[in-house]
Amino acid sequence: ITSSVVKKHANMHADYSQIEEGSRSQAPETAVPVHTMPDTPKDDNESVRATEVARASALCSRFTRRGRGQGENAAAKSKSWCIVTTLAAVIVCIIGAGVAIWYIGRLQKVIDIAESTGDVSSDGSIVGGESMPPTMSTYPSPSPTDTPTISPTATKTSQPSTQREADIGQYLSMLSHGKTDNADSPQYKAKSWLLHEDPLNLFLPFDDLISLADGEDYKPSLTARRIIQRYTLATIFYSMGIGEGGVVQGWLLGDECGNGMEGDTGAWEGLDCHEDGAVRTLVLDGANLHGSIPAELGHLSSLSNLIIKNNPSLTGKIPQHIGGKLSQLRQLGLYGNGLSGAVPKNIFRIQHLVYLNLSDNAFSGIVEWAEIAHHQKKLQRLILHNNEFEGSVQFHLLAKLSDLRVLGLSRNSFTGKIDTIGGLSSIEYLYLDENKFDGTLPETIGQLVELKSLNLDDNEIYGPIPHTVGGLTEIEYLSAKGNTISGGIPSHMRLLTKLKSLNLADNALSGNLGDIAHMTKLKNVHLYSNSFTGSLPEDLFSLRDLEVLFLSSNKLTGEIPEEIASAQKRMKGLYLSDNQLIGTVPAEICGLYRTEDLFLDSNKFEGALPWCMGNMANLRRFFAFNNGFSGWI
């Protein structure tokens, strides 16, 4: 730019010299084009010539002044543009160098991956395939007008199979942390199926392999997601013995979701999928499974429902990946199996759970109640019964679960007191039986106004039944047998008008049974092995739904009332053994034509048995020993 300005300046200086010799000392720094006048014919009139010379001289002076100002501005502008252009060139060079370094790094990453599997030769070429790295055009890619789902229709391409196997093999090895390299592992068998037997014959996009190796916020492509899903299901198939169980059908045949692939027989049994082809539900119920649950199950990240139940030969621990990756789970049921060990903390951190059932296994250790209280805002059912859990149950933390309806902790080794259960304001079903809870029944028990079922059997609870129990107006099932509860049945219990089953057997209760008859919905009454006294209430047999009355091993006295005939349409079991009842057995007892069990042994009955008892066609067990009966049978 500067040389151009100088050249123009020199040319214009010469033009000014031709017009007026005296103007050299005033030559401009920047050239301005000057239109030269055409030659004028000679004329004897000198005045005309003088006039023309004067006019030319004036024109030259004007251009000279203008040219000097413009030249100074142009030079300044030229200098600025020179600096800007130079800076722009430097920035472009830096960007270009960065891109080059990034690309070289990716090339090296590809070579490293290939060398780690032995698929690259000394000259950098793929053994049995193309040179590294392959271009994106060597892999099938969707057109913009045909967006693939997670269940794309597979088509074979010209890509060499060895290249495909190398890419997918390395990809799966990274996913499973090298387990696919062990020929005896389920992961290896799943990889072999995917590479050699899978009818979809999927190809892995090049960028997925590199991005997974980089390990920074990797998000698989749709095709890669499909590869992961089918590999995961195949790993489950081989790890849990689905194929050997002989119950579950259709696995590893066609499309897992039954999306219309030629030859499909529908979705694989136990699977249900979202519209995009991602597995939504996996249910394996009584499938004769064995082996263990693989960590790869955690790759089914769209799962909402995972139910694996009633497979006692399925052993091992719960993989960490289930809690760590299956963040969309709403129902998790792993019950009726042979699983063991501690439950991973992250299981209790799955925030969308509404149902968690880990019952009937051999899980042990401490339950993370604080994790449950902090993360489970939607949990409605928590069922952990029949395991080997221990430690205290922090009911005050569980009280934070405003939607909790079912809490099943039966048959474990939980300890501590239950004095804070009153905070479970939304609970409907509470099962705490067969643990080591101790202490008294809290007064706050009456706050469980939604409670329908309560089981406290076989613990170490003692003391009286609080009168606040009358506040359980919705309760239908109440059981607390096998404790040391004492005192009488409080009169407030007559308010339990919806109660159907009452079991307070094997305690230290005493007093009479008068208030029981006011619980008009009772069907089953178990009060055996206590110290109740007094006579049998006549109104007790008027309960229209009463089917079982079990009062053995108490201190009841008096005779069997004639009103017993009122129960003839419903009574199936009458147990009055080991009391102090007297008198004869009334003939009205023959009206219990539905009765199957009649236990009158170990009392003080006398006289003959009613002859009509031979007409009790449904009677299967009749005990009358250790009495004073006489006469003919």
ROTI-339968 format. One record per residue (C-alpha): y negated, z negated, x negated; residue in one letter. Coordinates in steps of 0.2 Angstrom, whole numbers, padded with zeros to 4 digits, always signed. Example, Ala and Ser with C-alpha at 12.3 -4.5 7.8 and 13.67 -1.06 7.14 Angstrom:
2
+0022-0039-0062a/+0005-0036-0068s/
END
This chain:
633
+0000+0000+0000i/-0012-0005-0014t/-0009+0012-0024s/-0012+0022-0008s/-0029+0013-0006v/-0034+0017-0024v/-0029+0035-0023k/-0039+0038-0007k/-0054+0029-0015h/-0053+0041-0030a/-0053+0057-0019n/-0068+0052-0009m/-0078+0047-0024h/-0075+0065-0030a/-0081+0072-0014d/-0097+0061-0014y/-0101+0068-0032s/-0101+0086-0026q/-0113+0082-0012i/-0126+0072-0022e/-0125+0069-0040e/-0135+0053-0039g/-0123+0044-0028s/-0109+0041-0041r/-0116+0023-0044s/-0114+0019-0025q/-0096+0026-0023a/-0086+0017-0009p/-0070+0006-0012e/-0061+0014+0003t/-0061+0032+0007a/-0068+0039+0023v/-0065+0057+0027p/-0080+0068+0026v/-0082+0085+0034h/-0090+0097+0022t/-0103+0109+0028m/-0099+0127+0027p/-0108+0137+0014d/-0126+0143+0019t/-0132+0160+0014p/-0145+0161+0002k/-0163+0161+0009d/-0179+0164+0000d/-0186+0150+0011n/-0185+0135-0001e/-0191+0124+0013s/-0175+0127+0023v/-0164+0124+0008r/-0173+0108+0004a/-0171+0102+0022t/-0152+0105+0021e/-0151+0096+0005v/-0160+0081+0012a/-0149+0081+0027r/-0133+0081+0016a/-0140+0067+0006s/-0143+0056+0021a/-0126+0059+0028l/-0118+0055+0011c/-0128+0038+0010s/-0122+0033+0028r/-0104+0037+0024f/-0106+0028+0007t/-0112+0012+0015r/-0099+0012+0029r/-0085+0016+0017g/-0089+0001+0006r/-0087-0012+0021g/-0071-0004+0027q/-0063-0004+0010g/-0066-0022+0008e/-0057-0026+0025n/-0043-0015+0022a/-0039-0023+0005a/-0038-0040+0013a/-0027-0034+0027k/-0016-0025+0015s/-0013-0041+0004k/-0009-0051+0020s/+0004-0038+0026w/+0011-0037+0008c/+0015-0056+0009i/+0022-0056+0027v/+0033-0041+0022t/+0040-0050+0007t/+0044-0066+0017l/+0053-0056+0030a/+0063-0048+0017a/+0068-0065+0009v/+0073-0072+0026i/+0084-0057+0030v/+0092-0059+0013c/+0096-0077+0016i/+0104-0074+0033i/+0114-0060+0026g/+0120-0071+0012a/+0125-0084+0025g/+0135-0072+0036v/+0144-0065+0021a/+0149-0083+0015i/+0155-0087+0033w/+0165-0071+0034y/+0173-0074+0017i/+0178-0092+0022g/+0186-0085+0038r/+0196-0073+0027l/+0201-0087+0016q/+0207-0097+0030k/+0218-0083+0037v/+0226-0081+0020i/+0229-0100+0019d/+0237-0100+0036i/+0248-0085+0032a/+0253-0092+0015e/+0257-0109+0022s/+0271-0100+0032t/+0276-0088+0018g/+0270-0073+0028d/+0259-0066+0015v/+0264-0057-0001s/+0256-0058-0018s/+0244-0043-0015d/+0238-0051+0001g/+0247-0041+0014s/+0258-0047+0028i/+0276-0047+0025v/+0283-0034+0037g/+0266-0031+0045g/+0248-0026+0043e/+0236-0032+0029s/+0226-0048+0032m/+0216-0050+0042p/+0220-0040+0057p/+0206-0033+0068t/+0203-0039+0085m/+0208-0022+0091s/+0226-0025+0086t/+0228-0039+0100y/+0227-0035+0118p/+0210-0039+0126s/+0205-0039+0144p/+0192-0027+0149s/+0176-0034+0157p/+0181-0028+0174t/+0198-0036+0173d/+0196-0054+0169t/+0213-0062+0166p/+0218-0079+0173t/+0229-0092+0165i/+0243-0081+0172s/+0240-0064+0166p/+0252-0050+0168t/+0261-0047+0152a/+0261-0030+0144t/+0269-0025+0127k/+0258-0018+0114t/+0260-0009+0097s/+0257-0026+0088q/+0272-0029+0076p/+0283-0043+0082s/+0283-0051+0065t/+0264-0053+0066q/+0266-0060+0084r/+0279-0072+0078e/+0269-0078+0063a/+0253-0081+0073d/+0261-0090+0088i/+0273-0099+0076g/+0259-0106+0065q/+0248-0110+0081y/+0262-0120+0089l/+0266-0129+0073s/+0248-0135+0072m/+0249-0140+0091l/+0265-0150+0088s/+0261-0156+0071h/+0275-0147+0062g/+0289-0152+0074k/+0293-0133+0078t/+0299-0132+0060d/+0314-0143+0063n/+0328-0132+0070a/+0336-0147+0079d/+0320-0151+0088s/+0316-0147+0107p/+0300-0140+0100q/+0309-0127+0089y/+0320-0122+0104k/+0304-0120+0115a/+0296-0109+0101k/+0311-0099+0099s/+0312-0096+0118w/+0294-0091+0119l/+0295-0079+0105l/+0312-0071+0109h/+0317-0074+0127e/+0301-0076+0137d/+0299-0061+0148p/+0280-0062+0148l/+0280-0058+0129n/+0262-0065+0127l/+0251-0062+0111f/+0240-0074+0103l/+0221-0069+0101p/+0216-0070+0083f/+0201-0082+0086d/+0213-0095+0093d/+0223-0097+0078l/+0207-0098+0067i/+0198-0110+0079s/+0213-0122+0080l/+0214-0123+0061a/+0195-0126+0060d/+0198-0141+0073g/+0180-0142+0079e/+0179-0143+0098d/+0192-0130+0100y/+0194-0123+0117k/+0208-0111+0119p/+0206-0094+0127s/+0215-0090+0144l/+0229-0082+0135t/+0231-0096+0123a/+0231-0108+0137r/+0245-0099+0145r/+0255-0099+0129i/+0252-0118+0127i/+0258-0121+0145q/+0274-0111+0144r/+0278-0119+0127y/+0275-0136+0134t/+0286-0133+0149l/+0300-0126+0138a/+0298-0141+0127t/+0300-0153+0142i/+0315-0142+0147f/+0324-0145+0131y/+0318-0163+0127s/+0323-0170+0144m/+0339-0160+0147g/+0333-0151+0162i/+0345-0137+0159g/+0360-0149+0157e/+0356-0160+0172g/+0362-0146+0184g/+0350-0152+0197v/+0333-0143+0194v/+0334-0124+0196q/+0323-0109+0190g/+0316-0115+0174w/+0312-0103+0160l/+0315-0088+0172l/+0300-0078+0176g/+0282-0085+0180d/+0282-0104+0181e/+0270-0103+0196c/+0279-0089+0205g/+0264-0078+0204n/+0273-0061+0209g/+0280-0056+0192m/+0294-0043+0195e/+0310-0052+0197g/+0302-0069+0201d/+0312-0081+0211t/+0297-0092+0215g/+0289-0106+0206a/+0300-0117+0194w/+0308-0131+0204e/+0296-0147+0204g/+0281-0137+0199l/+0265-0133+0209d/+0250-0124+0202c/+0231-0122+0205h/+0225-0105+0210e/+0221-0100+0192d/+0239-0103+0187g/+0237-0120+0178a/+0251-0133+0183v/+0244-0145+0195r/+0260-0155+0200t/+0276-0159+0191l/+0289-0169+0200v/+0307-0172+0193l/+0316-0184+0205d/+0334-0189+0202g/+0336-0174+0191a/+0350-0182+0180n/+0338-0181+0165l/+0341-0188+0148h/+0333-0189+0131g/+0314-0193+0131s/+0297-0187+0137i/+0289-0176+0124p/+0271-0179+0118a/+0268-0160+0122e/+0267-0165+0140l/+0249-0170+0136g/+0245-0152+0135h/+0246-0149+0153l/+0228-0154+0155s/+0226-0149+0173s/+0239-0160+0180l/+0234-0170+0195s/+0251-0177+0199n/+0265-0182+0187l/+0281-0190+0195i/+0296-0193+0185i/+0308-0205+0194k/+0326-0210+0196n/+0333-0204+0180n/+0341-0219+0172p/+0346-0210+0156s/+0329-0205+0152l/+0324-0216+0138t/+0310-0219+0125g/+0292-0223+0126k/+0277-0216+0135i/+0269-0204+0124p/+0251-0208+0119q/+0246-0190+0124h/+0249-0194+0142i/+0234-0206+0143g/+0224-0197+0130g/+0224-0180+0137k/+0229-0180+0155l/+0212-0186+0161s/+0213-0177+0178q/+0229-0187+0184l/+0227-0194+0201r/+0245-0200+0203q/+0256-0206+0189l/+0274-0211+0193g/+0286-0215+0180l/+0298-0226+0189y/+0317-0229+0190g/+0320-0223+0173n/+0326-0231+0156g/+0309-0231+0148l/+0304-0245+0137s/+0291-0252+0124g/+0273-0256+0127a/+0263-0246+0139v/+0249-0237+0129p/+0232-0244+0133k/+0225-0226+0137n/+0236-0225+0152i/+0225-0238+0160f/+0210-0228+0155r/+0213-0213+0166i/+0199-0214+0177q/+0204-0203+0192h/+0220-0213+0196l/+0223-0218+0213v/+0242-0222+0211y/+0251-0229+0196l/+0269-0234+0197n/+0279-0239+0181l/+0292-0249+0190s/+0310-0251+0187d/+0310-0248+0168n/+0311-0259+0153a/+0293-0259+0148f/+0287-0275+0139s/+0272-0284+0132g/+0255-0288+0139i/+0246-0278+0153v/+0229-0273+0148e/+0220-0281+0164w/+0203-0279+0156a/+0206-0260+0153e/+0212-0258+0171i/+0197-0267+0178a/+0184-0257+0168h/+0191-0240+0170h/+0201-0240+0187q/+0187-0238+0200k/+0198-0227+0212k/+0215-0236+0210l/+0223-0240+0226q/+0241-0244+0221r/+0247-0253+0205l/+0266-0255+0205i/+0274-0263+0189l/+0289-0272+0196h/+0306-0274+0188n/+0301-0273+0170n/+0299-0286+0156e/+0280-0288+0156f/+0273-0306+0151e/+0257-0316+0150g/+0245-0321+0163s/+0238-0310+0177v/+0219-0310+0178q/+0217-0308+0196f/+0198-0311+0195h/+0197-0295+0185l/+0208-0286+0197l/+0196-0292+0211a/+0184-0278+0204k/+0195-0265+0210l/+0187-0263+0227s/+0200-0250+0233d/+0216-0259+0228l/+0228-0259+0242r/+0245-0262+0234v/+0248-0274+0219l/+0267-0275+0214g/+0271-0286+0200l/+0288-0292+0206s/+0303-0296+0194r/+0294-0298+0177n/+0289-0313+0166s/+0271-0316+0171f/+0265-0333+0170t/+0249-0344+0175g/+0242-0349+0191k/+0237-0338+0206i/+0222-0348+0211d/+0210-0333+0210t/+0220-0321+0222i/+0207-0324+0235g/+0196-0312+0227g/+0207-0297+0231l/+0198-0294+0246s/+0204-0277+0250s/+0223-0280+0246i/+0236-0276+0259e/+0252-0278+0250y/+0254-0291+0237l/+0271-0294+0228y/+0272-0308+0215l/+0290-0313+0217d/+0302-0317+0203e/+0290-0322+0190n/+0285-0338+0182k/+0269-0342+0192f/+0265-0360+0195d/+0252-0371+0203g/+0248-0373+0221t/+0244-0361+0235l/+0224-0359+0234p/+0213-0363+0249e/+0206-0345+0246t/+0221-0337+0251i/+0214-0336+0269g/+0201-0324+0262q/+0214-0310+0261l/+0209-0304+0278v/+0217-0287+0275e/+0234-0293+0269l/+0249-0287+0278k/+0263-0292+0266s/+0264-0307+0254l/+0279-0311+0243n/+0279-0326+0232l/+0298-0329+0231d/+0306-0337+0216d/+0291-0344+0206n/+0286-0362+0202e/+0274-0365+0216i/+0272-0382+0223y/+0262-0392+0235g/+0258-0390+0254p/+0254-0374+0263i/+0235-0374+0265p/+0228-0373+0283h/+0217-0358+0278t/+0233-0348+0279v/+0229-0346+0297g/+0215-0333+0292g/+0229-0321+0287l/+0228-0313+0305t/+0234-0296+0299e/+0249-0302+0290i/+0266-0295+0296e/+0277-0301+0281y/+0276-0318+0273l/+0289-0324+0260s/+0288-0339+0248a/+0307-0344+0246k/+0313-0352+0231g/+0298-0363+0226n/+0294-0381+0229t/+0282-0380+0243i/+0282-0396+0253s/+0274-0403+0269g/+0275-0396+0286g/+0271-0379+0293i/+0253-0381+0297p/+0247-0379+0315s/+0235-0365+0310h/+0250-0354+0307m/+0252-0351+0325r/+0237-0339+0323l/+0248-0327+0314l/+0252-0317+0330t/+0256-0301+0320k/+0269-0310+0309l/+0286-0301+0310k/+0295-0309+0296s/+0294-0327+0289l/+0304-0333+0275n/+0301-0350+0268l/+0319-0354+0263a/+0324-0365+0249d/+0308-0376+0247n/+0305-0394+0252a/+0297-0392+0269l/+0299-0404+0282s/+0293-0408+0300g/+0297-0400+0316n/+0298-0381+0321l/+0287-0382+0336g/+0273-0371+0330d/+0285-0356+0325i/+0287-0351+0344a/+0268-0347+0345h/+0271-0332+0332m/+0276-0321+0346t/+0280-0305+0335k/+0293-0314+0325l/+0309-0304+0322k/+0316-0313+0306n/+0315-0332+0303v/+0322-0339+0287h/+0319-0357+0285l/+0336-0363+0278y/+0338-0375+0264s/+0323-0386+0268n/+0322-0403+0277s/+0316-0399+0294f/+0320-0412+0308t/+0320-0413+0326g/+0328-0402+0339s/+0329-0383+0341l/+0313-0378+0351p/+0318-0370+0368e/+0304-0358+0367d/+0310-0351+0350l/+0324-0341+0359f/+0311-0334+0371s/+0303-0324+0357l/+0306-0306+0364r/+0309-0298+0346d/+0319-0311+0338l/+0334-0304+0329e/+0338-0316+0315v/+0336-0335+0316l/+0342-0343+0299f/+0340-0362+0300l/+0355-0368+0290s/+0355-0383+0278s/+0341-0393+0286n/+0342-0410+0296k/+0340-0403+0314l/+0347-0413+0328t/+0351-0412+0346g/+0360-0399+0356e/+0360-0380+0357i/+0348-0377+0372p/+0354-0367+0387e/+0339-0356+0384e/+0348-0347+0370i/+0354-0335+0383a/+0336-0328+0383s/+0339-0320+0366a/+0355-0310+0372q/+0347-0293+0371k/+0340-0295+0353r/+0349-0308+0343m/+0360-0301+0329k/+0362-0316+0318g/+0361-0335+0322l/+0364-0347+0307y/+0364-0366+0312l/+0376-0372+0298s/+0375-0388+0289d/+0363-0398+0301n/+0366-0413+0312q/+0368-0404+0329l/+0379-0412+0342i/+0387-0409+0359g/+0396-0394+0365t/+0393-0376+0363v/+0386-0370+0379p/+0394-0355+0388a/+0377-0346+0388e/+0380-0342+0370i/+0392-0329+0376c/+0377-0319+0382g/+0373-0314+0364l/+0383-0298+0366y/+0373-0290+0351r/+0376-0304+0339t/+0386-0300+0323e/+0385-0317+0314d/+0387-0334+0322l/+0387-0349+0310f/+0390-0366+0318l/+0400-0374+0304d/+0396-0392+0296s/+0388-0400+0311n/+0394-0413+0324k/+0399-0401+0338f/+0414-0407+0349e/+0424-0401+0364g/+0432-0384+0367a/+0424-0368+0362l/+0419-0357+0378p/+0433-0345+0383w/+0420-0331+0385c/+0417-0330+0367m/+0431-0318+0367g/+0420-0305+0375n/+0407-0305+0361m/+0413-0288+0355a/+0401-0286+0341n/+0404-0302+0333l/+0410-0300+0315r/+0408-0317+0307r/+0411-0333+0316f/+0411-0350+0306f/+0414-0366+0315a/+0423-0377+0303f/+0419-0395+0299n/+0415-0400+0317n/+0424-0410+0330g/+0430-0396+0341f/+0446-0398+0351s/+0457-0389+0363g/+0463-0371+0363w/+0455-0356+0355i/
END
